Amino acid sequence: MSQKKQSIEELIRRLEELTREIEHPDTGVEQSIKLYEEGLRLAELCKKRLTEARQKLETIDTSATRLPAGDNPSDTGTPQSSDLFGSMS
């Protein structure tokens, strides 16, 4: 894995690659275990990044609710993060 911070999309693409490699009939047991371990690390990283994104959106929502009446995005029908992501627990 590279040193730069990978996007969630890049992490998910790698997880998909790992899945294909593990499912390939020519992949041995030892290699499958290594790929599986990498997948677990990536899945945990994805979960962490998604949690950070949710927290950021919640902060934005909290800031938006402090706007004067009429300036609140929810007054215009703009979806809130909870509407977009639901419960991510």
C-alpha distances in whole Angstrom, upper triangle without the diagonal:
4,7,9,10,9,12,14,14,11,10,13,13,10,12,15,13,13,16,18,16,18,21,21,24,23,20,22,22,20,17,17,17,14,13,15,13,10,12,14,11,10,14,15,12,14,17,17,16,19,21,21,22,25,26,26,28,30,31,32,34,36,36,38,40,41,43,46,48,47,44,42,39,40,44,43,41,38,36,34,31,32,34,30,28,31,30,26,27
4,6,8,8,12,14,15,11,11,15,14,12,15,17,16,16,20,21,20,21,24,25,28,26,24,25,25,23,20,21,21,18,16,18,17,13,15,17,14,13,16,17,14,15,19,18,17,20,22,21,21,25,26,25,27,30,30,31,33,35,35,36,39,40,41,45,47,46,43,41,39,40,43,42,41,37,35,34,31,32,34,31,29,32,31,27,29
4,6,8,12,15,16,13,13,17,17,15,17,20,19,19,23,24,23,24,28,28,31,30,27,28,28,26,23,24,23,20,19,21,19,15,17,18,15,14,17,17,14,16,19,17,16,19,21,19,21,24,24,24,26,29,28,29,32,33,33,35,38,39,40,43,45,45,41,40,38,39,43,42,40,37,35,33,30,32,34,31,29,32,31,27,28
4,6,9,13,14,11,12,16,16,15,17,20,19,20,23,24,24,25,28,29,32,31,28,30,30,28,25,26,25,22,21,22,20,17,18,19,16,14,17,17,14,15,18,16,14,18,19,17,18,22,22,21,23,26,26,26,29,31,30,32,35,36,36,40,42,42,38,36,34,36,39,38,37,33,32,30,27,30,31,28,26,29,29,26,27
4,7,9,11,10,10,13,14,14,16,18,18,19,22,23,23,25,27,28,32,31,28,30,30,28,25,25,25,22,20,21,19,16,17,17,14,12,15,14,11,12,14,13,11,14,16,14,14,18,19,17,20,23,22,23,26,27,27,29,32,33,33,37,39,39,35,33,31,33,36,35,34,30,29,27,24,26,28,24,23,26,25,22,24
4,7,8,6,6,10,11,10,12,15,15,16,18,20,20,22,24,25,29,29,26,28,28,26,23,23,23,20,18,19,18,14,14,16,13,10,13,13,10,10,13,12,10,13,15,14,14,17,19,18,20,23,23,23,26,28,28,29,32,33,34,38,39,38,35,33,31,32,35,34,33,29,27,26,23,25,26,23,21,24,24,21,22
4,5,5,6,9,10,11,12,14,15,17,19,20,21,23,25,26,30,30,27,29,29,28,25,24,25,22,20,20,20,16,15,17,15,11,13,14,10,9,12,12,9,10,14,12,12,15,17,16,17,20,21,21,23,25,25,26,29,31,31,35,36,35,32,30,27,29,32,31,29,26,24,23,19,22,23,19,18,21,21,18,20
4,5,5,6,9,10,10,12,14,15,16,19,20,21,23,24,28,29,26,28,28,27,24,23,23,21,18,18,18,15,13,14,13,10,10,11,9,6,9,10,7,8,11,11,10,13,15,15,16,19,20,20,22,24,25,26,28,30,31,35,35,35,32,29,27,27,31,30,28,24,22,21,17,19,20,17,15,18,18,15,17
4,5,5,6,9,10,11,12,14,15,17,18,20,21,23,27,27,25,28,28,27,24,23,23,22,19,19,19,16,14,16,15,11,12,14,12,9,12,13,11,11,15,15,13,16,18,18,18,21,23,22,24,27,27,27,30,32,33,36,37,36,33,31,28,28,32,30,28,25,23,22,19,21,21,17,16,19,20,17,20
4,5,5,6,9,10,11,12,14,15,17,18,20,21,25,25,23,25,26,25,22,21,21,19,16,17,17,14,13,15,14,10,12,14,11,10,13,14,12,13,17,16,15,18,21,20,21,24,25,25,27,29,30,30,33,35,36,39,40,39,36,34,31,32,35,34,32,28,26,26,22,24,25,21,20,23,23,20,22
4,5,5,6,9,10,11,12,14,15,16,18,20,24,24,21,23,23,22,20,18,19,17,14,14,14,11,9,11,10,6,8,10,8,7,11,12,10,11,15,15,15,17,20,20,21,23,25,25,27,29,30,31,33,35,36,40,40,40,37,34,32,32,36,35,32,29,27,26,22,23,24,21,19,22,21,18,19
4,5,5,6,9,10,11,13,14,15,17,19,22,23,21,23,23,23,20,18,19,17,14,14,15,12,10,12,12,8,8,11,10,8,11,13,12,12,15,16,15,17,20,20,21,23,25,25,27,29,30,31,33,35,36,40,40,39,37,34,31,31,35,34,31,28,25,25,21,22,23,19,17,20,20,17,18
4,5,5,6,9,10,11,12,14,15,17,21,21,19,22,22,22,19,18,19,17,14,15,16,13,11,14,14,10,11,14,13,11,15,16,15,15,19,19,18,21,23,23,24,26,28,28,29,32,33,33,36,38,39,42,43,41,39,36,33,34,37,36,33,30,28,27,24,25,26,22,20,23,23,20,22
4,5,5,6,9,10,10,12,14,15,19,19,17,19,19,19,16,15,16,14,10,12,13,10,8,12,11,8,10,13,12,11,14,16,15,16,19,20,20,22,24,25,25,28,30,30,31,34,35,35,38,40,41,44,45,44,41,39,36,36,40,39,36,33,30,30,26,27,28,25,23,25,25,22,23
4,5,5,6,9,10,10,12,14,18,18,16,18,18,18,15,13,14,13,9,9,11,9,6,9,10,7,8,11,11,10,13,15,15,15,18,20,19,21,24,24,25,27,29,30,31,33,35,35,37,39,41,44,45,44,41,39,36,36,39,38,36,33,30,29,25,26,27,23,21,23,23,19,20
4,5,5,6,9,10,11,12,16,17,15,18,18,19,16,14,16,15,11,12,14,12,9,12,14,11,11,15,15,13,15,18,17,17,21,22,21,23,26,26,27,29,31,31,32,35,36,36,38,41,42,45,46,44,42,39,36,36,40,38,36,33,30,30,26,27,27,24,22,24,24,21,22
4,5,5,6,9,10,11,14,15,13,16,17,17,14,12,15,13,10,11,14,11,10,13,14,12,13,16,16,15,18,20,19,20,23,24,24,26,29,29,29,32,34,34,35,38,39,39,41,44,45,48,49,47,45,42,39,39,43,41,39,36,33,33,30,30,31,27,25,28,27,24,26
4,5,5,6,8,10,13,14,11,13,14,14,11,9,11,10,6,7,10,8,7,10,12,10,11,15,15,14,17,19,19,20,23,24,24,26,29,29,30,32,34,35,36,38,40,40,42,45,46,49,50,49,46,44,41,41,44,43,40,37,35,34,30,31,31,28,26,28,27,24,25
4,5,5,6,9,12,13,11,14,14,15,12,9,12,12,8,8,12,11,8,11,14,12,12,16,17,15,18,20,20,21,23,25,25,26,29,30,30,32,35,35,36,38,40,40,42,45,46,49,50,49,46,44,41,40,44,43,40,37,34,33,30,30,30,27,25,27,26,23,24
4,6,5,6,10,11,10,13,14,16,13,11,14,14,10,11,15,13,12,15,17,15,15,19,20,18,21,24,23,23,26,28,28,29,32,33,33,35,37,38,39,41,43,43,45,47,48,52,52,51,48,46,42,42,46,44,41,39,36,36,32,33,33,30,28,29,29,26,27
4,5,5,9,9,7,10,11,12,9,8,11,11,8,10,13,12,11,14,16,15,16,19,20,19,22,24,24,25,28,29,29,31,33,34,35,37,39,39,41,43,44,45,47,49,50,54,54,53,51,48,45,45,48,47,44,42,39,38,35,35,36,32,30,32,31,28,29
4,6,8,9,6,8,9,10,8,5,8,10,7,8,11,11,10,13,15,15,15,18,20,19,21,24,24,25,27,29,29,31,33,34,35,37,39,40,41,43,45,45,47,49,51,54,54,54,51,48,46,45,49,48,45,42,39,38,35,35,35,33,30,31,31,27,28
4,6,9,7,10,11,13,11,8,12,13,11,11,15,15,13,16,18,18,17,21,22,21,23,26,26,26,29,31,31,32,35,36,36,38,41,41,42,44,46,46,48,51,52,55,55,54,52,49,46,46,49,48,45,42,39,39,36,35,36,33,30,32,31,28,29
4,6,6,9,11,13,11,9,13,14,12,13,17,16,15,18,21,20,20,24,25,24,26,29,29,29,32,34,33,35,38,39,39,41,43,44,44,47,49,49,51,53,54,58,58,57,54,52,49,48,52,50,47,45,42,42,38,38,38,35,33,35,34,31,32
4,6,8,10,13,12,10,14,16,14,15,19,19,18,21,23,23,23,26,28,27,29,32,32,32,35,37,37,38,41,42,42,44,47,47,48,50,52,52,54,57,58,61,61,60,58,55,52,52,55,54,51,48,45,45,42,42,42,39,37,38,37,34,35
4,6,10,12,10,10,14,15,13,15,18,19,19,21,23,23,24,27,28,28,30,32,33,33,36,38,38,39,42,43,43,46,48,48,49,52,53,53,55,58,59,62,63,62,59,57,54,53,57,55,53,50,47,47,43,43,44,41,38,40,39,36,36
4,7,8,6,6,10,11,10,12,15,15,15,18,20,20,21,24,25,25,27,29,30,31,33,35,35,37,39,40,41,43,45,45,47,49,50,51,53,55,56,60,60,59,57,54,51,51,55,53,51,48,45,44,41,41,42,39,36,38,37,34,34
4,6,5,6,9,10,10,12,14,15,16,18,20,21,22,24,26,26,28,30,31,32,34,36,37,38,40,42,43,44,46,47,48,50,52,53,54,57,58,62,62,62,59,56,54,53,57,56,53,50,47,46,43,43,44,41,38,39,38,35,35
4,6,5,6,9,10,10,12,14,15,16,19,20,21,23,24,25,27,29,30,31,33,35,36,37,39,40,41,43,45,46,47,49,51,52,53,56,57,61,61,61,59,55,53,52,56,55,52,50,47,45,42,42,42,40,37,38,36,33,33
4,5,5,6,9,10,11,13,14,16,17,19,20,22,23,25,26,28,29,30,32,34,35,36,38,40,41,42,44,46,47,48,50,51,53,55,57,60,61,61,58,55,53,52,56,55,53,50,47,46,42,42,43,40,37,38,37,33,33
4,5,5,6,8,10,11,12,14,16,17,18,20,21,22,24,26,27,28,30,32,33,34,36,37,39,41,42,43,45,46,48,49,51,53,54,58,59,58,56,53,50,50,54,53,50,47,45,43,40,40,41,38,35,37,35,32,32
4,5,5,6,9,10,10,12,14,15,16,18,20,21,22,24,25,26,28,30,31,32,34,36,37,38,40,41,43,44,46,47,49,51,53,56,57,56,54,51,48,48,52,51,48,45,42,41,37,37,38,35,33,34,32,29,29
4,5,5,6,9,10,11,13,14,15,17,19,20,21,23,24,26,27,29,30,31,33,35,36,37,39,41,42,43,45,46,48,50,52,55,56,56,53,50,48,48,51,51,48,45,42,41,37,37,38,35,32,33,32,28,27
4,5,5,6,9,10,11,12,14,16,17,18,20,21,23,24,26,27,29,30,32,33,35,36,38,39,41,42,44,45,47,49,51,54,55,55,52,49,47,47,51,50,47,44,41,40,36,36,38,35,32,33,32,28,28
4,5,5,6,9,10,10,12,14,15,16,18,20,21,22,24,26,27,28,30,31,33,34,36,37,38,40,42,43,45,47,48,52,53,52,50,47,44,44,48,47,45,41,39,37,34,34,35,32,29,31,30,26,26
4,5,5,6,9,10,10,12,14,15,16,18,20,21,22,24,25,27,29,30,31,33,35,36,37,39,41,42,43,45,47,51,51,51,49,46,43,43,46,46,43,40,37,36,32,32,33,30,27,29,27,24,23
4,5,5,6,9,10,11,13,14,16,17,19,20,21,23,25,26,27,29,31,32,33,35,36,38,39,41,42,44,46,50,51,51,48,45,43,43,46,46,44,41,37,36,32,32,34,31,28,29,27,24,23
4,5,5,6,9,10,11,12,14,15,17,18,20,21,23,24,26,27,29,30,32,33,35,36,38,39,41,43,44,48,49,49,46,43,41,41,45,44,42,39,36,34,30,31,32,29,26,28,27,23,23
4,5,5,6,9,10,10,12,14,15,16,18,20,21,22,24,26,27,28,30,31,32,34,36,37,39,41,42,46,47,46,44,41,38,38,42,41,39,36,33,31,28,28,29,26,23,25,24,20,20
4,5,5,6,9,10,11,12,14,15,17,18,20,21,23,24,26,27,29,30,31,33,35,36,37,40,41,45,46,46,43,40,38,38,41,41,39,36,32,31,27,27,28,26,23,24,22,18,18
4,6,5,6,9,10,11,12,14,15,17,18,20,21,23,25,26,27,29,30,32,33,35,36,38,40,44,45,45,42,39,37,37,41,41,38,35,32,30,26,27,29,26,23,24,23,19,18
4,5,5,6,9,10,10,12,14,15,16,18,20,21,22,24,26,27,28,30,32,33,35,37,38,42,43,42,40,37,35,35,39,38,36,32,30,28,24,25,26,24,21,23,21,17,18
4,5,5,6,9,10,10,12,14,15,16,18,20,21,22,24,26,27,28,30,31,33,35,37,40,41,41,38,35,33,33,37,36,34,31,28,26,22,22,24,21,18,20,18,14,14
4,5,5,6,9,10,11,12,14,15,17,18,20,21,23,25,26,27,29,30,32,34,36,39,40,40,38,35,33,32,36,36,34,31,28,26,22,22,24,22,18,20,18,14,13
4,5,5,6,9,10,11,12,14,15,17,18,20,21,23,24,26,27,29,30,32,34,38,39,39,36,33,31,31,35,35,33,30,27,25,21,22,24,21,18,20,18,15,15
4,5,5,6,8,10,10,12,14,15,16,18,20,21,22,24,26,27,29,31,32,36,37,36,34,31,29,29,32,32,30,27,24,22,18,19,21,18,15,17,16,12,13
4,6,5,6,9,10,10,12,14,15,16,18,20,21,22,24,26,27,29,31,34,35,35,33,30,28,27,31,31,29,26,23,21,17,17,19,17,13,15,13,9,10
4,5,5,6,9,10,11,12,14,15,17,19,20,21,23,24,26,28,30,33,34,35,32,29,27,27,31,31,29,26,23,21,17,18,20,18,15,17,15,11,11
4,5,5,6,9,10,11,12,14,15,17,18,20,21,23,24,26,28,32,33,33,30,27,25,26,29,29,27,24,21,19,15,17,19,16,14,16,15,12,13
4,5,5,6,9,10,11,12,14,15,16,18,20,21,22,25,26,30,31,31,28,25,23,23,27,26,24,21,18,16,12,13,15,13,10,12,12,8,10
4,5,5,6,9,10,10,12,14,15,16,18,20,21,23,25,29,30,30,27,24,23,22,26,27,25,22,19,16,12,13,16,14,11,12,11,8,9
4,5,5,6,9,10,11,12,14,15,17,18,20,22,23,27,29,29,26,23,22,22,26,26,25,21,19,16,13,14,17,15,13,15,14,11,12
4,5,5,6,9,10,11,12,14,15,16,18,20,22,25,27,26,24,21,19,19,23,23,22,18,16,13,10,12,14,12,10,13,13,11,13
4,5,5,6,9,10,10,12,14,15,16,19,20,24,25,25,23,19,18,17,21,22,20,17,14,11,7,9,12,10,8,10,10,8,10
4,5,5,6,9,10,10,12,14,15,17,19,23,24,25,22,19,18,18,22,23,21,18,16,13,10,11,14,13,11,13,12,11,12
4,5,5,6,9,10,11,12,14,16,17,21,23,23,20,17,16,17,21,21,20,17,15,12,9,12,15,13,12,14,15,13,15
4,5,5,6,9,10,10,12,15,16,19,20,20,18,15,13,14,17,18,17,13,11,8,6,9,11,10,10,12,13,12,15
4,5,5,6,9,10,11,13,15,18,19,20,18,14,14,13,17,18,17,14,12,9,7,8,11,11,11,12,12,12,14
4,5,5,6,9,10,11,13,17,19,19,17,14,14,15,18,19,19,16,15,11,10,12,15,15,14,15,16,16,17
4,5,5,6,9,10,11,15,17,17,14,11,11,12,15,16,16,13,12,9,9,11,14,13,14,16,17,17,19
4,5,5,6,9,10,14,15,15,13,9,9,9,13,14,13,11,10,7,7,9,11,12,13,14,15,16,18
4,5,5,7,9,13,14,16,13,10,11,11,14,16,16,14,13,10,10,12,14,15,16,16,17,18,19
4,5,5,7,11,13,14,11,9,11,12,14,16,17,14,15,12,12,14,17,17,18,19,20,21,22
4,5,5,9,10,11,8,6,7,8,10,12,13,11,12,10,11,13,15,16,17,18,20,21,23
4,5,8,9,11,9,6,8,8,10,13,13,12,13,10,13,14,15,17,18,18,20,21,23
4,7,9,11,9,8,11,11,12,15,17,15,16,14,16,17,19,20,21,22,23,24,26
4,6,8,6,6,9,10,11,13,15,14,16,14,17,18,19,21,23,23,25,26,28
4,6,6,7,11,12,11,13,16,16,18,17,20,21,22,23,25,26,27,29,31
4,5,6,10,10,8,11,14,15,17,16,20,21,21,23,25,25,27,29,31
4,6,8,9,6,8,11,13,15,16,19,20,20,22,25,25,27,29,32
4,6,9,7,9,12,11,14,14,17,19,19,20,23,24,26,28,30
4,5,5,7,10,9,11,11,14,16,16,17,20,20,22,24,27
4,5,5,7,5,8,8,12,14,13,14,17,18,21,22,25
4,5,5,5,7,7,11,12,11,13,16,16,19,21,24
4,6,7,10,11,15,15,14,16,19,19,22,25,27
4,6,9,11,15,16,14,16,19,20,23,25,28
4,6,9,12,13,11,13,16,17,20,22,25
4,6,10,12,10,10,14,15,18,20,23
4,7,8,6,7,10,11,15,16,20
4,5,5,7,9,10,12,14,17
4,5,5,6,7,10,11,14
4,5,5,5,7,9,12
4,6,6,9,11,14
4,6,9,10,14
4,6,7,10
4,6,9
4,6
4
